[in-house]
Amino acid sequence: MEFSVKAKFDVAIQFLREVRTELKKVTWPSRKDTLSGTLVVLVAVFIIATFLGIVDSGLSSLVRQLLRRAVS
């Protein structure tokens, strides 16, 4: 096994050429599509975070009550 810096460099250059070729084939979303998708994600995260916060608060309260009863 021989380590050749030139061979590794050639492989890296070929890889980057292929990446550039593939990126030219990509259909990028419009600004409007990107903004609407981002808005959907932010709203979903807010709803899920609110739901999990309510569930966490309820479970914390339940555990607190159970521990009070166990102590007394």
N, CA, C, O and CB atoms as a CASP TS submission, in Angstrom:
PFRMAT TS
TARGET T0000
AUTHOR 0000-0000-0000
METHOD Language model
MODEL 1
PARENT N/A
ATOM      1  N   MET     1       0.838  -1.187   0.000  1.00  0.00           N
ATOM      2  CA  MET     1       0.000   0.000   0.000  1.00  0.00           C
ATOM      3  C   MET     1       0.879   1.245   0.000  1.00  0.00           C
ATOM      4  O   MET     1       1.702   1.456   0.891  1.00  0.00           O
ATOM      5  CB  MET     1      -0.952   0.001   1.216  1.00  0.00           C
ATOM      6  N   GLU     2       0.683   2.031  -0.994  1.00  0.00           N
ATOM      7  CA  GLU     2       1.478   3.241  -1.113  1.00  0.00           C
ATOM      8  C   GLU     2       0.571   4.454  -0.942  1.00  0.00           C
ATOM      9  O   GLU     2      -0.500   4.533  -1.544  1.00  0.00           O
ATOM     10  CB  GLU     2       2.214   3.289  -2.475  1.00  0.00           C
ATOM     11  N   PHE     3       1.010   5.391  -0.119  1.00  0.00           N
ATOM     12  CA  PHE     3       0.251   6.615   0.118  1.00  0.00           C
ATOM     13  C   PHE     3       0.746   7.668  -0.852  1.00  0.00           C
ATOM     14  O   PHE     3       1.911   8.065  -0.820  1.00  0.00           O
ATOM     15  CB  PHE     3       0.390   7.102   1.597  1.00  0.00           C
ATOM     16  N   SER     4      -0.148   8.113  -1.712  1.00  0.00           N
ATOM     17  CA  SER     4       0.231   9.122  -2.698  1.00  0.00           C
ATOM     18  C   SER     4      -0.633  10.361  -2.501  1.00  0.00           C
ATOM     19  O   SER     4      -1.856  10.313  -2.634  1.00  0.00           O
ATOM     20  CB  SER     4       0.085   8.572  -4.146  1.00  0.00           C
ATOM     21  N   VAL     5       0.017  11.452  -2.186  1.00  0.00           N
ATOM     22  CA  VAL     5      -0.701  12.706  -1.978  1.00  0.00           C
ATOM     23  C   VAL     5      -1.364  13.138  -3.277  1.00  0.00           C
ATOM     24  O   VAL     5      -2.495  13.625  -3.272  1.00  0.00           O
ATOM     25  CB  VAL     5       0.253  13.810  -1.461  1.00  0.00           C
ATOM     26  N   LYS     6      -0.660  12.957  -4.391  1.00  0.00           N
ATOM     27  CA  LYS     6      -1.206  13.346  -5.684  1.00  0.00           C
ATOM     28  C   LYS     6      -2.462  12.540  -6.000  1.00  0.00           C
ATOM     29  O   LYS     6      -3.442  13.096  -6.495  1.00  0.00           O
ATOM     30  CB  LYS     6      -0.159  13.157  -6.790  1.00  0.00           C
ATOM     31  N   ALA     7      -2.447  11.246  -5.721  1.00  0.00           N
ATOM     32  CA  ALA     7      -3.611  10.405  -5.998  1.00  0.00           C
ATOM     33  C   ALA     7      -4.798  10.855  -5.148  1.00  0.00           C
ATOM     34  O   ALA     7      -5.917  10.942  -5.653  1.00  0.00           O
ATOM     35  CB  ALA     7      -3.288   8.916  -5.729  1.00  0.00           C
ATOM     36  N   LYS     8      -4.574  11.137  -3.885  1.00  0.00           N
ATOM     37  CA  LYS     8      -5.647  11.614  -3.000  1.00  0.00           C
ATOM     38  C   LYS     8      -6.178  12.960  -3.473  1.00  0.00           C
ATOM     39  O   LYS     8      -7.385  13.200  -3.445  1.00  0.00           O
ATOM     40  CB  LYS     8      -5.145  11.726  -1.546  1.00  0.00           C
ATOM     41  N   PHE     9      -5.280  13.837  -3.907  1.00  0.00           N
ATOM     42  CA  PHE     9      -5.675  15.147  -4.405  1.00  0.00           C
ATOM     43  C   PHE     9      -6.514  15.000  -5.673  1.00  0.00           C
ATOM     44  O   PHE     9      -7.519  15.692  -5.835  1.00  0.00           O
ATOM     45  CB  PHE     9      -4.436  16.019  -4.677  1.00  0.00           C
ATOM     46  N   ASP    10      -6.107  14.103  -6.572  1.00  0.00           N
ATOM     47  CA  ASP    10      -6.864  13.869  -7.806  1.00  0.00           C
ATOM     48  C   ASP    10      -8.257  13.326  -7.506  1.00  0.00           C
ATOM     49  O   ASP    10      -9.226  13.718  -8.155  1.00  0.00           O
ATOM     50  CB  ASP    10      -6.109  12.894  -8.719  1.00  0.00           C
ATOM     51  N   VAL    11      -8.364  12.441  -6.542  1.00  0.00           N
ATOM     52  CA  VAL    11      -9.670  11.897  -6.143  1.00  0.00           C
ATOM     53  C   VAL    11     -10.552  13.005  -5.578  1.00  0.00           C
ATOM     54  O   VAL    11     -11.744  13.065  -5.882  1.00  0.00           O
ATOM     55  CB  VAL    11      -9.498  10.763  -5.099  1.00  0.00           C
ATOM     56  N   ALA    12      -9.981  13.875  -4.766  1.00  0.00           N
ATOM     57  CA  ALA    12     -10.749  14.980  -4.186  1.00  0.00           C
ATOM     58  C   ALA    12     -11.223  15.945  -5.266  1.00  0.00           C
ATOM     59  O   ALA    12     -12.365  16.404  -5.224  1.00  0.00           O
ATOM     60  CB  ALA    12      -9.907  15.730  -3.146  1.00  0.00           C
ATOM     61  N   ILE    13     -10.371  16.257  -6.223  1.00  0.00           N
ATOM     62  CA  ILE    13     -10.748  17.151  -7.324  1.00  0.00           C
ATOM     63  C   ILE    13     -11.869  16.529  -8.146  1.00  0.00           C
ATOM     64  O   ILE    13     -12.825  17.215  -8.507  1.00  0.00           O
ATOM     65  CB  ILE    13      -9.530  17.456  -8.226  1.00  0.00           C
ATOM     66  N   GLN    14     -11.763  15.248  -8.441  1.00  0.00           N
ATOM     67  CA  GLN    14     -12.813  14.561  -9.211  1.00  0.00           C
ATOM     68  C   GLN    14     -14.132  14.586  -8.448  1.00  0.00           C
ATOM     69  O   GLN    14     -15.189  14.815  -9.035  1.00  0.00           O
ATOM     70  CB  GLN    14     -12.402  13.098  -9.516  1.00  0.00           C
ATOM     71  N   PHE    15     -14.069  14.354  -7.154  1.00  0.00           N
ATOM     72  CA  PHE    15     -15.277  14.394  -6.331  1.00  0.00           C
ATOM     73  C   PHE    15     -15.939  15.771  -6.402  1.00  0.00           C
ATOM     74  O   PHE    15     -17.152  15.870  -6.585  1.00  0.00           O
ATOM     75  CB  PHE    15     -14.942  14.039  -4.870  1.00  0.00           C
ATOM     76  N   LEU    16     -15.145  16.829  -6.259  1.00  0.00           N
ATOM     77  CA  LEU    16     -15.692  18.185  -6.307  1.00  0.00           C
ATOM     78  C   LEU    16     -16.282  18.514  -7.677  1.00  0.00           C
ATOM     79  O   LEU    16     -17.276  19.235  -7.763  1.00  0.00           O
ATOM     80  CB  LEU    16     -14.612  19.198  -5.954  1.00  0.00           C
ATOM     81  N   ARG    17     -15.686  18.000  -8.739  1.00  0.00           N
ATOM     82  CA  ARG    17     -16.261  18.196 -10.082  1.00  0.00           C
ATOM     83  C   ARG    17     -17.633  17.529 -10.184  1.00  0.00           C
ATOM     84  O   ARG    17     -18.578  18.101 -10.727  1.00  0.00           O
ATOM     85  CB  ARG    17     -15.312  17.628 -11.170  1.00  0.00           C
ATOM     86  N   GLU    18     -17.723  16.315  -9.654  1.00  0.00           N
ATOM     87  CA  GLU    18     -18.994  15.589  -9.692  1.00  0.00           C
ATOM     88  C   GLU    18     -20.055  16.288  -8.848  1.00  0.00           C
ATOM     89  O   GLU    18     -21.225  16.332  -9.228  1.00  0.00           O
ATOM     90  CB  GLU    18     -18.801  14.150  -9.205  1.00  0.00           C
ATOM     91  N   VAL    19     -19.647  16.832  -7.707  1.00  0.00           N
ATOM     92  CA  VAL    19     -20.580  17.570  -6.858  1.00  0.00           C
ATOM     93  C   VAL    19     -21.118  18.782  -7.615  1.00  0.00           C
ATOM     94  O   VAL    19     -22.322  19.038  -7.605  1.00  0.00           O
ATOM     95  CB  VAL    19     -19.893  18.011  -5.540  1.00  0.00           C
ATOM     96  N   ARG    20     -20.229  19.527  -8.269  1.00  0.00           N
ATOM     97  CA  ARG    20     -20.660  20.701  -9.023  1.00  0.00           C
ATOM     98  C   ARG    20     -21.630  20.308 -10.141  1.00  0.00           C
ATOM     99  O   ARG    20     -22.617  21.004 -10.378  1.00  0.00           O
ATOM    100  CB  ARG    20     -19.444  21.436  -9.608  1.00  0.00           C
ATOM    101  N   THR    21     -21.354  19.205 -10.821  1.00  0.00           N
ATOM    102  CA  THR    21     -22.240  18.729 -11.886  1.00  0.00           C
ATOM    103  C   THR    21     -23.616  18.382 -11.333  1.00  0.00           C
ATOM    104  O   THR    21     -24.635  18.735 -11.926  1.00  0.00           O
ATOM    105  CB  THR    21     -21.630  17.506 -12.586  1.00  0.00           C
ATOM    106  N   GLU    22     -23.644  17.695 -10.204  1.00  0.00           N
ATOM    107  CA  GLU    22     -24.929  17.315  -9.604  1.00  0.00           C
ATOM    108  C   GLU    22     -25.694  18.531  -9.089  1.00  0.00           C
ATOM    109  O   GLU    22     -26.919  18.583  -9.201  1.00  0.00           O
ATOM    110  CB  GLU    22     -24.705  16.323  -8.463  1.00  0.00           C
ATOM    111  N   LEU    23     -24.988  19.503  -8.529  1.00  0.00           N
ATOM    112  CA  LEU    23     -25.664  20.707  -8.031  1.00  0.00           C
ATOM    113  C   LEU    23     -26.303  21.511  -9.149  1.00  0.00           C
ATOM    114  O   LEU    23     -27.289  22.211  -8.916  1.00  0.00           O
ATOM    115  CB  LEU    23     -24.683  21.582  -7.277  1.00  0.00           C
ATOM    116  N   LYS    24     -25.763  21.426 -10.357  1.00  0.00           N
ATOM    117  CA  LYS    24     -26.373  22.111 -11.493  1.00  0.00           C
ATOM    118  C   LYS    24     -27.720  21.488 -11.868  1.00  0.00           C
ATOM    119  O   LYS    24     -28.563  22.147 -12.477  1.00  0.00           O
ATOM    120  CB  LYS    24     -25.428  22.078 -12.694  1.00  0.00           C
ATOM    121  N   LYS    25     -27.922  20.218 -11.503  1.00  0.00           N
ATOM    122  CA  LYS    25     -29.166  19.517 -11.821  1.00  0.00           C
ATOM    123  C   LYS    25     -30.272  19.785 -10.804  1.00  0.00           C
ATOM    124  O   LYS    25     -31.434  19.462 -11.053  1.00  0.00           O
ATOM    125  CB  LYS    25     -28.909  18.031 -11.906  1.00  0.00           C
ATOM    126  N   VAL    26     -29.925  20.367  -9.672  1.00  0.00           N
ATOM    127  CA  VAL    26     -30.886  20.583  -8.591  1.00  0.00           C
ATOM    128  C   VAL    26     -31.872  21.681  -8.971  1.00  0.00           C
ATOM    129  O   VAL    26     -31.490  22.720  -9.509  1.00  0.00           O
ATOM    130  CB  VAL    26     -30.160  20.945  -7.282  1.00  0.00           C
ATOM    131  N   THR    27     -33.144  21.431  -8.683  1.00  0.00           N
ATOM    132  CA  THR    27     -34.160  22.466  -8.844  1.00  0.00           C
ATOM    133  C   THR    27     -34.356  23.103  -7.479  1.00  0.00           C
ATOM    134  O   THR    27     -34.946  22.499  -6.583  1.00  0.00           O
ATOM    135  CB  THR    27     -35.514  21.884  -9.416  1.00  0.00           C
ATOM    136  N   TRP    28     -33.862  24.317  -7.325  1.00  0.00           N
ATOM    137  CA  TRP    28     -33.911  25.000  -6.039  1.00  0.00           C
ATOM    138  C   TRP    28     -35.288  25.611  -5.832  1.00  0.00           C
ATOM    139  O   TRP    28     -35.891  26.095  -6.790  1.00  0.00           O
ATOM    140  CB  TRP    28     -32.818  26.084  -5.951  1.00  0.00           C
ATOM    141  N   PRO    29     -35.805  25.601  -4.596  1.00  0.00           N
ATOM    142  CA  PRO    29     -37.119  26.210  -4.336  1.00  0.00           C
ATOM    143  C   PRO    29     -37.043  27.735  -4.451  1.00  0.00           C
ATOM    144  O   PRO    29     -35.993  28.350  -4.268  1.00  0.00           O
ATOM    145  CB  PRO    29     -37.635  25.809  -2.930  1.00  0.00           C
ATOM    146  N   SER    30     -38.196  28.307  -4.760  1.00  0.00           N
ATOM    147  CA  SER    30     -38.238  29.770  -4.854  1.00  0.00           C
ATOM    148  C   SER    30     -38.194  30.365  -3.450  1.00  0.00           C
ATOM    149  O   SER    30     -38.340  29.655  -2.455  1.00  0.00           O
ATOM    150  CB  SER    30     -39.515  30.247  -5.614  1.00  0.00           C
ATOM    151  N   ARG    31     -37.994  31.663  -3.389  1.00  0.00           N
ATOM    152  CA  ARG    31     -37.961  32.352  -2.100  1.00  0.00           C
ATOM    153  C   ARG    31     -39.304  32.198  -1.391  1.00  0.00           C
ATOM    154  O   ARG    31     -39.351  31.996  -0.178  1.00  0.00           O
ATOM    155  CB  ARG    31     -37.616  33.849  -2.286  1.00  0.00           C
ATOM    156  N   LYS    32     -40.391  32.293  -2.149  1.00  0.00           N
ATOM    157  CA  LYS    32     -41.732  32.157  -1.573  1.00  0.00           C
ATOM    158  C   LYS    32     -41.927  30.755  -0.980  1.00  0.00           C
ATOM    159  O   LYS    32     -42.450  30.619   0.126  1.00  0.00           O
ATOM    160  CB  LYS    32     -42.813  32.438  -2.646  1.00  0.00           C
ATOM    161  N   ASP    33     -41.510  29.722  -1.706  1.00  0.00           N
ATOM    162  CA  ASP    33     -41.626  28.348  -1.205  1.00  0.00           C
ATOM    163  C   ASP    33     -40.797  28.156   0.066  1.00  0.00           C
ATOM    164  O   ASP    33     -41.237  27.514   1.020  1.00  0.00           O
ATOM    165  CB  ASP    33     -41.178  27.343  -2.284  1.00  0.00           C
ATOM    166  N   THR    34     -39.597  28.722   0.059  1.00  0.00           N
ATOM    167  CA  THR    34     -38.718  28.590   1.225  1.00  0.00           C
ATOM    168  C   THR    34     -39.327  29.273   2.449  1.00  0.00           C
ATOM    169  O   THR    34     -39.322  28.709   3.544  1.00  0.00           O
ATOM    170  CB  THR    34     -37.332  29.185   0.923  1.00  0.00           C
ATOM    171  N   LEU    35     -39.851  30.486   2.265  1.00  0.00           N
ATOM    172  CA  LEU    35     -40.448  31.218   3.384  1.00  0.00           C
ATOM    173  C   LEU    35     -41.699  30.520   3.905  1.00  0.00           C
ATOM    174  O   LEU    35     -41.905  30.439   5.116  1.00  0.00           O
ATOM    175  CB  LEU    35     -40.789  32.645   2.962  1.00  0.00           C
ATOM    176  N   SER    36     -42.537  30.014   2.995  1.00  0.00           N
ATOM    177  CA  SER    36     -43.757  29.344   3.464  1.00  0.00           C
ATOM    178  C   SER    36     -43.419  28.041   4.183  1.00  0.00           C
ATOM    179  O   SER    36     -44.051  27.701   5.183  1.00  0.00           O
ATOM    180  CB  SER    36     -44.710  29.065   2.285  1.00  0.00           C
ATOM    181  N   GLY    37     -42.424  27.312   3.677  1.00  0.00           N
ATOM    182  CA  GLY    37     -41.993  26.083   4.357  1.00  0.00           C
ATOM    183  C   GLY    37     -41.417  26.374   5.733  1.00  0.00           C
ATOM    184  O   GLY    37     -41.672  25.643   6.690  1.00  0.00           O
ATOM    185  N   THR    38     -40.638  27.445   5.827  1.00  0.00           N
ATOM    186  CA  THR    38     -40.070  27.844   7.119  1.00  0.00           C
ATOM    187  C   THR    38     -41.167  28.229   8.100  1.00  0.00           C
ATOM    188  O   THR    38     -41.100  27.881   9.279  1.00  0.00           O
ATOM    189  CB  THR    38     -39.093  29.014   6.940  1.00  0.00           C
ATOM    190  N   LEU    39     -42.165  28.938   7.623  1.00  0.00           N
ATOM    191  CA  LEU    39     -43.285  29.332   8.481  1.00  0.00           C
ATOM    192  C   LEU    39     -44.037  28.110   9.003  1.00  0.00           C
ATOM    193  O   LEU    39     -44.401  28.058  10.177  1.00  0.00           O
ATOM    194  CB  LEU    39     -44.246  30.253   7.717  1.00  0.00           C
ATOM    195  N   VAL    40     -44.267  27.136   8.140  1.00  0.00           N
ATOM    196  CA  VAL    40     -44.951  25.909   8.562  1.00  0.00           C
ATOM    197  C   VAL    40     -44.146  25.202   9.657  1.00  0.00           C
ATOM    198  O   VAL    40     -44.711  24.741  10.649  1.00  0.00           O
ATOM    199  CB  VAL    40     -45.166  24.960   7.351  1.00  0.00           C
ATOM    200  N   VAL    41     -42.838  25.121   9.475  1.00  0.00           N
ATOM    201  CA  VAL    41     -41.982  24.463  10.471  1.00  0.00           C
ATOM    202  C   VAL    41     -42.017  25.220  11.794  1.00  0.00           C
ATOM    203  O   VAL    41     -42.135  24.601  12.851  1.00  0.00           O
ATOM    204  CB  VAL    41     -40.530  24.361   9.958  1.00  0.00           C
ATOM    205  N   LEU    42     -41.918  26.544  11.756  1.00  0.00           N
ATOM    206  CA  LEU    42     -41.928  27.335  12.994  1.00  0.00           C
ATOM    207  C   LEU    42     -43.254  27.198  13.739  1.00  0.00           C
ATOM    208  O   LEU    42     -43.263  27.077  14.964  1.00  0.00           O
ATOM    209  CB  LEU    42     -41.660  28.812  12.682  1.00  0.00           C
ATOM    210  N   VAL    43     -44.370  27.216  13.016  1.00  0.00           N
ATOM    211  CA  VAL    43     -45.678  27.055  13.651  1.00  0.00           C
ATOM    212  C   VAL    43     -45.784  25.662  14.271  1.00  0.00           C
ATOM    213  O   VAL    43     -46.256  25.519  15.399  1.00  0.00           O
ATOM    214  CB  VAL    43     -46.822  27.284  12.624  1.00  0.00           C
ATOM    215  N   ALA    44     -45.350  24.640  13.543  1.00  0.00           N
ATOM    216  CA  ALA    44     -45.404  23.273  14.076  1.00  0.00           C
ATOM    217  C   ALA    44     -44.548  23.139  15.334  1.00  0.00           C
ATOM    218  O   ALA    44     -44.968  22.512  16.306  1.00  0.00           O
ATOM    219  CB  ALA    44     -44.938  22.264  13.012  1.00  0.00           C
ATOM    220  N   VAL    45     -43.366  23.716  15.321  1.00  0.00           N
ATOM    221  CA  VAL    45     -42.485  23.654  16.496  1.00  0.00           C
ATOM    222  C   VAL    45     -43.134  24.363  17.681  1.00  0.00           C
ATOM    223  O   VAL    45     -43.078  23.866  18.806  1.00  0.00           O
ATOM    224  CB  VAL    45     -41.106  24.288  16.184  1.00  0.00           C
ATOM    225  N   PHE    46     -43.745  25.510  17.438  1.00  0.00           N
ATOM    226  CA  PHE    46     -44.412  26.248  18.511  1.00  0.00           C
ATOM    227  C   PHE    46     -45.561  25.427  19.106  1.00  0.00           C
ATOM    228  O   PHE    46     -45.707  25.353  20.326  1.00  0.00           O
ATOM    229  CB  PHE    46     -44.938  27.597  17.985  1.00  0.00           C
ATOM    230  N   ILE    47     -46.367  24.817  18.248  1.00  0.00           N
ATOM    231  CA  ILE    47     -47.498  24.005  18.728  1.00  0.00           C
ATOM    232  C   ILE    47     -47.000  22.808  19.536  1.00  0.00           C
ATOM    233  O   ILE    47     -47.523  22.528  20.615  1.00  0.00           O
ATOM    234  CB  ILE    47     -48.362  23.519  17.539  1.00  0.00           C
ATOM    235  N   ILE    48     -46.004  22.111  19.027  1.00  0.00           N
ATOM    236  CA  ILE    48     -45.477  20.937  19.738  1.00  0.00           C
ATOM    237  C   ILE    48     -44.828  21.345  21.053  1.00  0.00           C
ATOM    238  O   ILE    48     -44.997  20.662  22.063  1.00  0.00           O
ATOM    239  CB  ILE    48     -44.460  20.184  18.860  1.00  0.00           C
ATOM    240  N   ALA    49     -44.084  22.453  21.054  1.00  0.00           N
ATOM    241  CA  ALA    49     -43.440  22.924  22.284  1.00  0.00           C
ATOM    242  C   ALA    49     -44.483  23.308  23.325  1.00  0.00           C
ATOM    243  O   ALA    49     -44.315  23.022  24.510  1.00  0.00           O
ATOM    244  CB  ALA    49     -42.520  24.122  21.989  1.00  0.00           C
ATOM    245  N   THR    50     -45.561  23.956  22.886  1.00  0.00           N
ATOM    246  CA  THR    50     -46.629  24.322  23.816  1.00  0.00           C
ATOM    247  C   THR    50     -47.279  23.076  24.393  1.00  0.00           C
ATOM    248  O   THR    50     -47.499  22.992  25.601  1.00  0.00           O
ATOM    249  CB  THR    50     -47.684  25.197  23.118  1.00  0.00           C
ATOM    250  N   PHE    51     -47.587  22.106  23.538  1.00  0.00           N
ATOM    251  CA  PHE    51     -48.189  20.858  23.996  1.00  0.00           C
ATOM    252  C   PHE    51     -47.287  20.146  24.995  1.00  0.00           C
ATOM    253  O   PHE    51     -47.746  19.720  26.055  1.00  0.00           O
ATOM    254  CB  PHE    51     -48.482  19.942  22.810  1.00  0.00           C
ATOM    255  N   LEU    52     -46.004  20.016  24.660  1.00  0.00           N
ATOM    256  CA  LEU    52     -45.077  19.335  25.572  1.00  0.00           C
ATOM    257  C   LEU    52     -44.902  20.101  26.881  1.00  0.00           C
ATOM    258  O   LEU    52     -44.733  19.491  27.936  1.00  0.00           O
ATOM    259  CB  LEU    52     -43.718  19.149  24.898  1.00  0.00           C
ATOM    260  N   GLY    53     -44.940  21.423  26.820  1.00  0.00           N
ATOM    261  CA  GLY    53     -44.853  22.222  28.048  1.00  0.00           C
ATOM    262  C   GLY    53     -46.045  21.974  28.952  1.00  0.00           C
ATOM    263  O   GLY    53     -45.889  21.849  30.167  1.00  0.00           O
ATOM    264  N   ILE    54     -47.245  21.900  28.369  1.00  0.00           N
ATOM    265  CA  ILE    54     -48.455  21.629  29.160  1.00  0.00           C
ATOM    266  C   ILE    54     -48.395  20.226  29.760  1.00  0.00           C
ATOM    267  O   ILE    54     -48.698  20.043  30.939  1.00  0.00           O
ATOM    268  CB  ILE    54     -49.726  21.782  28.286  1.00  0.00           C
ATOM    269  N   VAL    55     -48.007  19.240  28.959  1.00  0.00           N
ATOM    270  CA  VAL    55     -47.895  17.864  29.466  1.00  0.00           C
ATOM    271  C   VAL    55     -46.851  17.789  30.572  1.00  0.00           C
ATOM    272  O   VAL    55     -47.082  17.138  31.591  1.00  0.00           O
ATOM    273  CB  VAL    55     -47.531  16.887  28.323  1.00  0.00           C
ATOM    274  N   ASP    56     -45.715  18.438  30.392  1.00  0.00           N
ATOM    275  CA  ASP    56     -44.656  18.434  31.397  1.00  0.00           C
ATOM    276  C   ASP    56     -45.137  19.069  32.695  1.00  0.00           C
ATOM    277  O   ASP    56     -44.869  18.556  33.781  1.00  0.00           O
ATOM    278  CB  ASP    56     -43.419  19.170  30.875  1.00  0.00           C
ATOM    279  N   SER    57     -45.841  20.179  32.581  1.00  0.00           N
ATOM    280  CA  SER    57     -46.355  20.858  33.763  1.00  0.00           C
ATOM    281  C   SER    57     -47.353  19.965  34.512  1.00  0.00           C
ATOM    282  O   SER    57     -47.318  19.864  35.738  1.00  0.00           O
ATOM    283  CB  SER    57     -47.020  22.191  33.367  1.00  0.00           C
ATOM    284  N   GLY    58     -48.234  19.327  33.752  1.00  0.00           N
ATOM    285  CA  GLY    58     -49.223  18.437  34.375  1.00  0.00           C
ATOM    286  C   GLY    58     -48.572  17.251  35.058  1.00  0.00           C
ATOM    287  O   GLY    58     -48.938  16.896  36.178  1.00  0.00           O
ATOM    288  N   LEU    59     -47.608  16.636  34.389  1.00  0.00           N
ATOM    289  CA  LEU    59     -46.936  15.483  34.993  1.00  0.00           C
ATOM    290  C   LEU    59     -46.109  15.895  36.211  1.00  0.00           C
ATOM    291  O   LEU    59     -46.045  15.152  37.191  1.00  0.00           O
ATOM    292  CB  LEU    59     -46.039  14.790  33.961  1.00  0.00           C
ATOM    293  N   SER    60     -45.484  17.055  36.164  1.00  0.00           N
ATOM    294  CA  SER    60     -44.713  17.541  37.315  1.00  0.00           C
ATOM    295  C   SER    60     -45.631  17.747  38.512  1.00  0.00           C
ATOM    296  O   SER    60     -45.292  17.392  39.641  1.00  0.00           O
ATOM    297  CB  SER    60     -43.979  18.859  36.969  1.00  0.00           C
ATOM    298  N   SER    61     -46.788  18.322  38.250  1.00  0.00           N
ATOM    299  CA  SER    61     -47.752  18.547  39.319  1.00  0.00           C
ATOM    300  C   SER    61     -48.224  17.218  39.908  1.00  0.00           C
ATOM    301  O   SER    61     -48.346  17.077  41.125  1.00  0.00           O
ATOM    302  CB  SER    61     -48.949  19.357  38.799  1.00  0.00           C
ATOM    303  N   LEU    62     -48.488  16.253  39.038  1.00  0.00           N
ATOM    304  CA  LEU    62     -48.934  14.934  39.500  1.00  0.00           C
ATOM    305  C   LEU    62     -47.864  14.265  40.348  1.00  0.00           C
ATOM    306  O   LEU    62     -48.175  13.719  41.407  1.00  0.00           O
ATOM    307  CB  LEU    62     -49.295  14.037  38.308  1.00  0.00           C
ATOM    308  N   VAL    63     -46.625  14.294  39.915  1.00  0.00           N
ATOM    309  CA  VAL    63     -45.533  13.671  40.674  1.00  0.00           C
ATOM    310  C   VAL    63     -45.351  14.382  42.012  1.00  0.00           C
ATOM    311  O   VAL    63     -45.113  13.737  43.032  1.00  0.00           O
ATOM    312  CB  VAL    63     -44.211  13.702  39.864  1.00  0.00           C
ATOM    313  N   ARG    64     -45.462  15.718  42.009  1.00  0.00           N
ATOM    314  CA  ARG    64     -45.335  16.482  43.250  1.00  0.00           C
ATOM    315  C   ARG    64     -46.413  16.056  44.255  1.00  0.00           C
ATOM    316  O   ARG    64     -46.118  15.867  45.435  1.00  0.00           O
ATOM    317  CB  ARG    64     -45.437  18.000  42.964  1.00  0.00           C
ATOM    318  N   GLN    65     -47.656  15.907  43.793  1.00  0.00           N
ATOM    319  CA  GLN    65     -48.753  15.491  44.674  1.00  0.00           C
ATOM    320  C   GLN    65     -48.532  14.075  45.192  1.00  0.00           C
ATOM    321  O   GLN    65     -48.772  13.799  46.367  1.00  0.00           O
ATOM    322  CB  GLN    65     -50.097  15.576  43.934  1.00  0.00           C
ATOM    323  N   LEU    66     -48.079  13.185  44.329  1.00  0.00           N
ATOM    324  CA  LEU    66     -47.814  11.808  44.766  1.00  0.00           C
ATOM    325  C   LEU    66     -46.701  11.741  45.800  1.00  0.00           C
ATOM    326  O   LEU    66     -46.775  10.953  46.743  1.00  0.00           O
ATOM    327  CB  LEU    66     -47.453  10.938  43.572  1.00  0.00           C
ATOM    328  N   LEU    67     -45.673  12.559  45.631  1.00  0.00           N
ATOM    329  CA  LEU    67     -44.581  12.566  46.606  1.00  0.00           C
ATOM    330  C   LEU    67     -45.033  13.153  47.943  1.00  0.00           C
ATOM    331  O   LEU    67     -44.598  12.693  48.999  1.00  0.00           O
ATOM    332  CB  LEU    67     -43.389  13.361  46.061  1.00  0.00           C
ATOM    333  N   ARG    68     -45.921  14.188  47.904  1.00  0.00           N
ATOM    334  CA  ARG    68     -46.448  14.747  49.152  1.00  0.00           C
ATOM    335  C   ARG    68     -47.245  13.704  49.914  1.00  0.00           C
ATOM    336  O   ARG    68     -47.136  13.594  51.135  1.00  0.00           O
ATOM    337  CB  ARG    68     -47.324  15.976  48.868  1.00  0.00           C
ATOM    338  N   ARG    69     -48.049  12.938  49.184  1.00  0.00           N
ATOM    339  CA  ARG    69     -48.861  11.896  49.853  1.00  0.00           C
ATOM    340  C   ARG    69     -47.993  10.780  50.397  1.00  0.00           C
ATOM    341  O   ARG    69     -48.299  10.200  51.439  1.00  0.00           O
ATOM    342  CB  ARG    69     -49.896  11.313  48.884  1.00  0.00           C
ATOM    343  N   ALA    70     -46.896  10.474  49.687  1.00  0.00           N
ATOM    344  CA  ALA    70     -46.022   9.408  50.161  1.00  0.00           C
ATOM    345  C   ALA    70     -45.268   9.821  51.413  1.00  0.00           C
ATOM    346  O   ALA    70     -44.978   8.979  52.264  1.00  0.00           O
ATOM    347  CB  ALA    70     -45.043   9.009  49.075  1.00  0.00           C
ATOM    348  N   VAL    71     -44.946  11.102  51.539  1.00  0.00           N
ATOM    349  CA  VAL    71     -44.203  11.587  52.696  1.00  0.00           C
ATOM    350  C   VAL    71     -45.117  11.677  53.912  1.00  0.00           C
ATOM    351  O   VAL    71     -44.697  11.352  55.022  1.00  0.00           O
ATOM    352  CB  VAL    71     -43.570  12.957  52.400  1.00  0.00           C
ATOM    353  N   SER    72     -46.362  12.114  53.718  1.00  0.00           N
ATOM    354  CA  SER    72     -47.237  12.308  54.882  1.00  0.00           C
ATOM    355  C   SER    72     -47.976  11.078  55.287  1.00  0.00           C
ATOM    356  O   SER    72     -48.743  11.108  56.249  1.00  0.00           O
ATOM    357  CB  SER    72     -48.214  13.378  54.613  1.00  0.00           C
TER
END
